């Protein structure tokens, strides 16, 4: 008898419609865990949020405001550093002049020139100028050249050929040497371009400078200069009727072919300016600010309280009278010169009047005959106004302003440092 197995009745189980797929998926994930696992990229990704245009503009605006706030402070700090360097330069030059005095018992002359040379070239020295008929400044060494050994420039000093004029070709390379101590960093936009002229007017390759000797409140003309470098009592004659010694109310410290000794500075070395700042010409044909050229405006200041040249940073249109002023006007324009407070008198055939100037805001640096340095405001009190000539009024010193008092060596005026 055959035994039959009676199948058991299997209860029906209800499953979700997608149970099969889920189970299959689970099996595949178990069997192939790396291949079959759904990649995150298949799920919707959350995009990274970037800057909107408005936000970007706001950031740019904030940066602009910060720059606008910080830039003046940065510029002010830079100018403070430049002015400090300028102060150090003029102090070093003043101390070098004092060292020269210790060795020679006199300060160096602002400029030197030969009466014989001018006469030989057809120009009798009169109150007309210190150049030959061809316009060439036949000058010897000026104060800046003479102190070269005392600013560690002995080699350069020794290379000059003093048997020739500084304007001669033999001294072309030497006069074109840039000397950092002679340059104020604040005037850097102009003091790096050399002065160039035709051979008949001094030649080319003259390096710039920013410091000038204190010559006189009156003009630098032949009548106000000593004609011989060897004279022991030089007659600085003003228009032929008065010596420099008699013009104590106008003279500075260093003049033409002569200079004072400390014992001759009656007002005292701490009360008398020895050196001032000068600005370099705005163009290659402007002969202001040239360290090796012994002329008013080039390396010395004269007539800066006379006529139309009043005080430091004078902005009067025709303040400076310099040789070749027509060329300076032609190169940059009269309006540009006036806007930069560098006005010149047109038609200049000589250099006899020039004011102290600087690019510093509000004034200039000066060095006194004792080596101290002060910053003089351009608003310092001056006695004489445009059209007045200080040289014709010996009693004028009684009414001197602070400016005239510190620029004159023997006027007898008193002042205090609060005046400038």
C-alpha positions as CSV (number, residue, x, y, z in Angstrom):
1,X,0.0,0.0,0.0
2,X,1.5,3.2,-1.1
3,X,1.6,6.0,1.4
4,X,0.6,9.4,0.1
5,X,1.7,12.6,1.5
6,X,-1.1,15.0,1.7
7,X,0.1,18.5,1.2
8,X,-0.6,20.9,3.9
9,X,-2.7,23.8,3.3
10,X,-0.6,26.9,3.0
11,X,-2.1,30.0,4.3
12,X,-2.0,32.9,1.8
13,X,0.1,35.9,3.0
14,X,-0.7,39.3,1.7
15,X,2.4,41.3,0.6
16,X,2.7,44.9,-0.6
17,X,2.7,45.3,-4.4
18,X,6.4,46.4,-4.4
19,X,7.6,43.8,-2.0
20,X,9.3,41.8,-4.6
21,X,11.2,44.7,-5.9
22,X,12.2,45.7,-2.3
23,X,13.3,42.2,-1.5
24,X,15.3,42.0,-4.8
25,X,16.9,45.3,-4.0
26,X,17.8,44.1,-0.6
27,X,19.3,41.0,-2.0
28,X,21.3,42.9,-4.5
29,X,22.6,45.4,-1.9
30,X,23.6,42.5,0.2
31,X,25.3,40.7,-2.6
32,X,26.8,43.7,-4.3
33,X,27.1,46.3,-1.7
34,X,29.5,48.7,-3.6
35,X,28.1,48.4,-7.1
36,X,24.4,48.5,-6.5
37,X,24.2,51.0,-3.7
38,X,22.4,54.1,-5.0
39,X,25.0,56.9,-5.6
40,X,24.3,60.1,-3.8
41,X,24.4,62.0,-7.1
42,X,21.2,60.3,-8.1
43,X,19.5,62.2,-5.3
44,X,18.6,65.9,-5.8
45,X,21.7,67.8,-4.5
46,X,21.5,71.0,-2.6
47,X,23.3,73.7,-4.7
48,X,26.0,75.9,-3.0
49,X,24.7,79.5,-2.6
50,X,26.8,82.3,-4.2
51,X,27.0,86.1,-4.0
52,X,24.1,87.9,-5.5
53,X,24.9,91.0,-7.6
54,X,23.6,93.3,-4.9
55,X,25.8,91.7,-2.2
56,X,28.8,92.0,-4.5
57,X,28.2,95.7,-5.1
58,X,27.8,96.2,-1.3
59,X,31.2,94.5,-0.6
60,X,32.8,96.6,-3.3
61,X,31.3,99.8,-1.9
62,X,32.6,98.9,1.6
63,X,36.1,98.3,0.3
64,X,36.0,101.6,-1.5
65,X,35.0,103.4,1.7
66,X,37.8,101.8,3.6
67,X,40.3,102.7,1.0
68,X,39.0,106.3,0.9
69,X,39.4,106.5,4.7
70,X,42.8,104.9,4.8
71,X,44.5,106.5,1.8
72,X,44.8,110.0,3.3
73,X,46.4,108.5,6.4
74,X,48.8,106.5,4.2
75,X,49.7,109.5,2.1
76,X,50.2,111.6,5.2
77,X,52.5,109.0,6.7
78,X,54.5,108.9,3.5
79,X,54.8,112.7,3.4
80,X,55.9,112.8,7.0
81,X,58.7,110.4,6.1
82,X,59.7,112.5,3.1
83,X,59.7,115.6,5.1
84,X,61.7,114.0,7.8
85,X,64.3,113.0,5.2
86,X,64.3,116.5,3.8
87,X,64.9,117.9,7.3
88,X,67.8,115.5,7.8
89,X,69.3,116.5,4.4
90,X,69.2,120.3,5.1
91,X,70.6,119.7,8.6
92,X,73.5,117.7,7.2
93,X,74.2,120.4,4.6
94,X,74.2,123.1,7.3
95,X,76.5,121.1,9.5
96,X,78.8,120.7,6.6
97,X,78.9,124.4,6.0
98,X,79.8,124.9,9.6
99,X,82.6,122.3,9.3
100,X,83.8,124.3,6.2
101,X,83.7,127.4,8.4
102,X,85.7,125.7,11.1
103,X,88.4,124.9,8.5
104,X,88.4,128.2,6.6
105,X,87.1,130.7,9.2
106,X,84.3,131.7,6.9
107,X,81.2,130.2,5.4
108,X,81.5,129.3,1.7
109,X,80.2,131.9,-0.8
110,X,76.9,131.3,-2.5
111,X,78.6,131.6,-5.9
112,X,81.8,132.7,-7.4
113,X,82.5,134.3,-10.8
114,X,85.3,136.2,-12.5
115,X,85.2,139.9,-13.2
116,X,88.0,139.5,-15.7
117,X,86.2,136.7,-17.5
118,X,83.0,138.7,-17.9
119,X,85.0,141.7,-19.2
120,X,86.9,139.6,-21.6
121,X,83.6,138.4,-23.0
122,X,82.3,141.9,-23.5
123,X,80.2,142.3,-20.4
124,X,81.3,145.0,-18.0
125,X,80.0,144.0,-14.5
126,X,77.1,146.4,-13.8
127,X,73.8,146.1,-12.1
128,X,72.6,144.0,-15.0
129,X,73.8,140.5,-14.6
130,X,76.5,137.9,-14.1
131,X,76.5,136.2,-17.5
132,X,78.5,136.9,-20.6
133,X,76.9,138.5,-23.6
134,X,76.2,135.1,-24.9
135,X,74.2,134.2,-21.8
136,X,76.7,131.7,-20.5
137,X,77.1,131.8,-16.7
138,X,80.9,131.9,-16.4
139,X,80.9,130.7,-12.8
140,X,83.3,128.9,-10.6
141,X,82.4,126.6,-7.7
142,X,79.4,127.5,-5.5
143,X,78.8,126.7,-1.9
144,X,77.4,123.2,-2.7
145,X,80.6,122.2,-4.6
146,X,82.8,123.6,-1.9
147,X,81.3,121.5,0.9
148,X,81.4,118.2,-1.1
149,X,84.4,116.9,1.0
150,X,82.3,117.4,4.1
151,X,79.4,115.3,2.9
152,X,81.7,112.4,2.0
153,X,82.0,113.4,-1.6
154,X,85.7,114.0,-1.7
155,X,86.2,111.9,-4.9
156,X,83.6,114.0,-6.8
157,X,85.1,117.2,-5.5
158,X,88.5,116.2,-6.7
159,X,87.3,115.3,-10.1
160,X,86.2,118.9,-10.9
161,X,88.5,120.8,-13.1
162,X,88.6,124.2,-11.3
163,X,90.8,125.7,-14.0
164,X,87.6,125.6,-16.1
165,X,84.2,127.1,-15.4
166,X,81.6,124.7,-14.1
167,X,79.7,125.2,-17.3
168,X,82.7,123.9,-19.4
169,X,82.6,120.5,-21.0
170,X,85.4,119.4,-18.7
171,X,83.0,119.5,-15.8
172,X,79.9,118.1,-17.6
173,X,79.9,114.7,-16.0
174,X,80.7,116.1,-12.5
175,X,77.9,118.6,-12.5
176,X,75.4,116.0,-13.7
177,X,76.0,113.7,-10.7
178,X,72.9,113.3,-8.6
179,X,73.5,113.7,-4.9
180,X,70.7,112.3,-2.6
181,X,71.6,114.7,0.2
182,X,70.9,117.6,-2.2
183,X,67.4,116.4,-3.0
184,X,64.2,116.7,-1.1
185,X,62.1,113.5,-1.7
186,X,58.9,115.6,-1.7
187,X,60.0,117.3,-4.9
188,X,60.7,113.9,-6.6
189,X,58.4,114.6,-9.5
190,X,60.7,117.3,-10.9
191,X,64.2,117.0,-9.2
192,X,65.2,113.9,-11.2
193,X,65.1,115.6,-14.7
194,X,68.4,117.4,-15.5
195,X,68.6,121.0,-16.7
196,X,69.7,121.2,-20.3
197,X,70.6,124.3,-22.3
198,X,72.6,125.1,-25.4
199,X,76.4,125.4,-24.9
200,X,76.1,129.2,-25.0
201,X,73.8,129.3,-22.0
202,X,75.6,126.9,-19.7
203,X,75.4,123.5,-21.5
204,X,73.5,120.4,-20.6
205,X,73.5,117.7,-17.9
206,X,73.0,119.8,-14.8
207,X,71.7,117.7,-11.9
208,X,69.0,119.1,-9.7
209,X,69.1,120.3,-6.1
210,X,66.6,121.5,-3.6
211,X,68.6,123.6,-1.2
212,X,69.8,127.2,-1.5
213,X,72.2,129.6,0.3
214,X,70.7,132.6,2.0
215,X,72.2,135.5,-0.1
216,X,70.3,138.7,0.6
217,X,66.8,140.3,0.8
218,X,68.0,142.4,-2.1
219,X,68.8,141.4,-5.7
220,X,71.8,139.3,-6.8
221,X,73.3,141.7,-9.3
222,X,76.9,142.6,-10.0
223,X,76.5,145.8,-8.1
224,X,75.8,143.8,-5.0
225,X,78.7,141.4,-5.3
226,X,82.4,141.2,-4.7
227,X,84.3,141.2,-8.0
228,X,87.4,139.4,-6.8
229,X,87.4,136.1,-4.9
230,X,90.7,137.1,-3.2
231,X,89.5,140.4,-1.7
232,X,89.7,140.4,2.0
233,X,87.2,143.2,2.4
234,X,84.9,142.7,-0.7
235,X,82.8,145.6,-1.8
236,X,79.3,144.3,-2.4
237,X,78.2,147.4,-4.0
238,X,74.5,148.1,-4.4
239,X,74.1,150.0,-7.7
240,X,77.5,151.5,-7.3
241,X,76.9,153.5,-4.1
242,X,77.0,151.2,-1.1
243,X,79.0,148.2,0.1
244,X,77.5,145.0,1.4
245,X,78.9,145.9,4.8
246,X,76.7,149.0,4.8
247,X,73.7,146.9,3.7
248,X,73.5,145.1,7.0
249,X,69.7,145.3,6.9
250,X,69.5,143.1,3.8
251,X,72.5,140.8,3.7
252,X,72.2,137.1,4.5
253,X,75.2,134.9,5.2
254,X,76.6,133.7,1.8
255,X,77.0,136.0,-1.1
256,X,78.9,136.3,-4.4
257,X,82.6,135.7,-4.1
258,X,82.4,136.2,-0.4
259,X,80.6,135.1,2.8
260,X,80.4,136.0,6.5
261,X,82.3,134.5,9.4
262,X,80.3,133.5,12.4
263,X,81.6,136.5,14.3
264,X,80.1,138.7,11.7
265,X,76.6,137.4,12.2
266,X,75.5,140.1,14.6
267,X,72.0,138.6,15.2
268,X,73.4,135.3,16.3
269,X,73.7,132.0,14.5
270,X,70.5,130.6,16.1
271,X,68.6,133.6,14.8
272,X,69.9,133.7,11.2
273,X,68.9,131.4,8.3
274,X,71.9,129.8,6.5
275,X,70.1,127.5,4.0
276,X,66.5,127.3,2.7
277,X,64.6,124.9,0.4
278,X,64.4,125.5,-3.3
279,X,62.1,123.9,-5.9
280,X,63.5,122.3,-9.0
281,X,62.3,123.7,-12.3
282,X,59.1,122.2,-13.8
283,X,60.8,121.6,-17.2
284,X,64.3,120.8,-18.6
285,X,64.7,124.4,-19.6
286,X,64.0,125.9,-16.1
287,X,67.2,126.5,-14.3
288,X,65.8,126.7,-10.8
289,X,67.0,124.0,-8.4
290,X,70.5,123.0,-9.7
291,X,73.0,122.1,-7.0
292,X,76.2,122.9,-8.9
293,X,75.1,126.2,-10.6
294,X,75.9,129.3,-8.7
295,X,72.9,131.5,-9.7
296,X,69.9,132.9,-7.9
297,X,67.1,130.3,-8.0
298,X,69.6,127.6,-8.9
299,X,71.4,127.2,-5.5
300,X,70.7,130.4,-3.7
301,X,67.9,132.8,-2.8
302,X,67.9,136.5,-3.3
303,X,65.5,139.4,-3.4
304,X,62.8,137.3,-1.6
305,X,61.4,140.3,0.2
306,X,61.6,142.8,-2.6
307,X,59.3,144.0,-5.3
308,X,57.0,141.2,-6.4
309,X,58.8,138.4,-4.6
310,X,57.4,138.2,-1.1
311,X,58.3,135.5,1.4
312,X,58.5,131.7,1.1
313,X,56.4,129.9,-1.5
314,X,55.6,133.2,-3.2
315,X,52.8,132.7,-5.7
316,X,53.0,136.1,-7.4
317,X,53.0,135.7,-11.2
318,X,56.4,137.3,-11.9
319,X,58.1,136.5,-8.6
320,X,61.3,135.0,-9.9
321,X,63.7,136.7,-12.3
322,X,65.9,133.9,-13.9
323,X,68.0,133.6,-17.0
324,X,66.1,132.0,-19.8
325,X,62.6,132.4,-18.2
326,X,61.0,132.6,-21.7
327,X,62.0,129.0,-22.3
328,X,60.5,127.9,-19.0
329,X,57.2,129.6,-20.0
330,X,57.3,128.1,-23.4
331,X,57.8,124.6,-22.2
332,X,55.0,124.3,-19.6
333,X,52.9,127.5,-20.1
334,X,52.6,130.6,-17.8
335,X,49.4,129.4,-16.3
336,X,51.0,126.1,-15.2
337,X,53.9,128.0,-13.6
338,X,51.5,130.3,-11.7
339,X,49.3,127.4,-10.6
340,X,52.4,125.7,-9.1
341,X,53.6,128.9,-7.4
342,X,56.6,129.0,-9.8
343,X,55.9,132.2,-11.6
344,X,58.7,133.9,-13.5
345,X,59.2,137.3,-15.0
346,X,59.2,137.0,-18.8
347,X,62.2,138.0,-20.8
348,X,64.7,137.2,-18.1
349,X,68.2,137.8,-19.2
350,X,69.8,137.3,-15.8
351,X,69.1,135.4,-12.6
352,X,68.9,137.9,-9.8
353,X,65.8,137.2,-7.8
354,X,64.3,133.9,-6.5
355,X,62.1,132.9,-3.5
356,X,62.6,129.9,-1.3
357,X,60.0,127.2,-2.1
358,X,59.1,123.6,-1.3
359,X,56.5,121.0,-2.2
360,X,55.6,120.5,1.5
361,X,52.1,121.6,2.5
362,X,52.1,124.9,4.2
363,X,55.8,126.0,4.3
364,X,59.5,125.2,3.9
365,X,62.4,123.8,5.9
366,X,65.2,126.2,6.8
367,X,68.5,125.6,8.5
368,X,70.0,128.2,10.8
369,X,73.7,129.1,11.0
370,X,74.0,127.0,14.2
371,X,72.9,123.9,12.4
372,X,69.3,123.8,13.9
373,X,66.4,123.2,11.5
374,X,62.9,124.7,11.6
375,X,59.7,124.5,9.5
376,X,58.7,128.0,8.4
377,X,55.0,128.5,7.6
378,X,54.4,130.2,4.2
379,X,52.1,132.5,6.1
380,X,54.9,134.0,8.2
381,X,54.7,137.7,8.7
382,X,56.5,139.8,6.0
383,X,56.8,143.5,6.2
384,X,57.2,144.5,2.5
385,X,54.5,144.0,-0.1
386,X,54.5,143.9,-3.8
387,X,56.0,147.0,-5.4
388,X,58.2,147.9,-2.4
389,X,61.9,147.7,-2.6
390,X,63.6,146.9,0.7
391,X,67.1,147.9,-0.5
392,X,66.2,151.6,-0.9
393,X,65.1,152.1,2.7
394,X,67.8,151.7,5.3
395,X,65.4,152.4,8.1
396,X,63.0,149.7,6.9
397,X,64.4,147.1,9.2
398,X,62.6,148.8,12.1
399,X,59.4,147.4,10.7
400,X,60.7,144.0,9.6
401,X,58.3,141.0,9.9
402,X,59.5,137.7,11.3
403,X,60.6,136.6,7.8
404,X,63.0,139.5,7.2
405,X,64.3,139.1,10.7
406,X,65.4,135.5,10.3
407,X,66.8,136.0,6.8
408,X,69.0,139.0,7.7
409,X,72.2,138.5,9.7
410,X,72.7,142.0,11.1
411,X,69.3,143.8,11.2
412,X,69.1,143.7,15.0
413,X,65.5,142.6,15.0
414,X,64.2,140.3,17.7
415,X,61.6,137.5,17.3
416,X,60.5,134.3,18.9
417,X,60.0,130.9,17.4
418,X,56.2,131.2,17.8
419,X,56.2,133.7,15.0
420,X,56.9,131.0,12.4
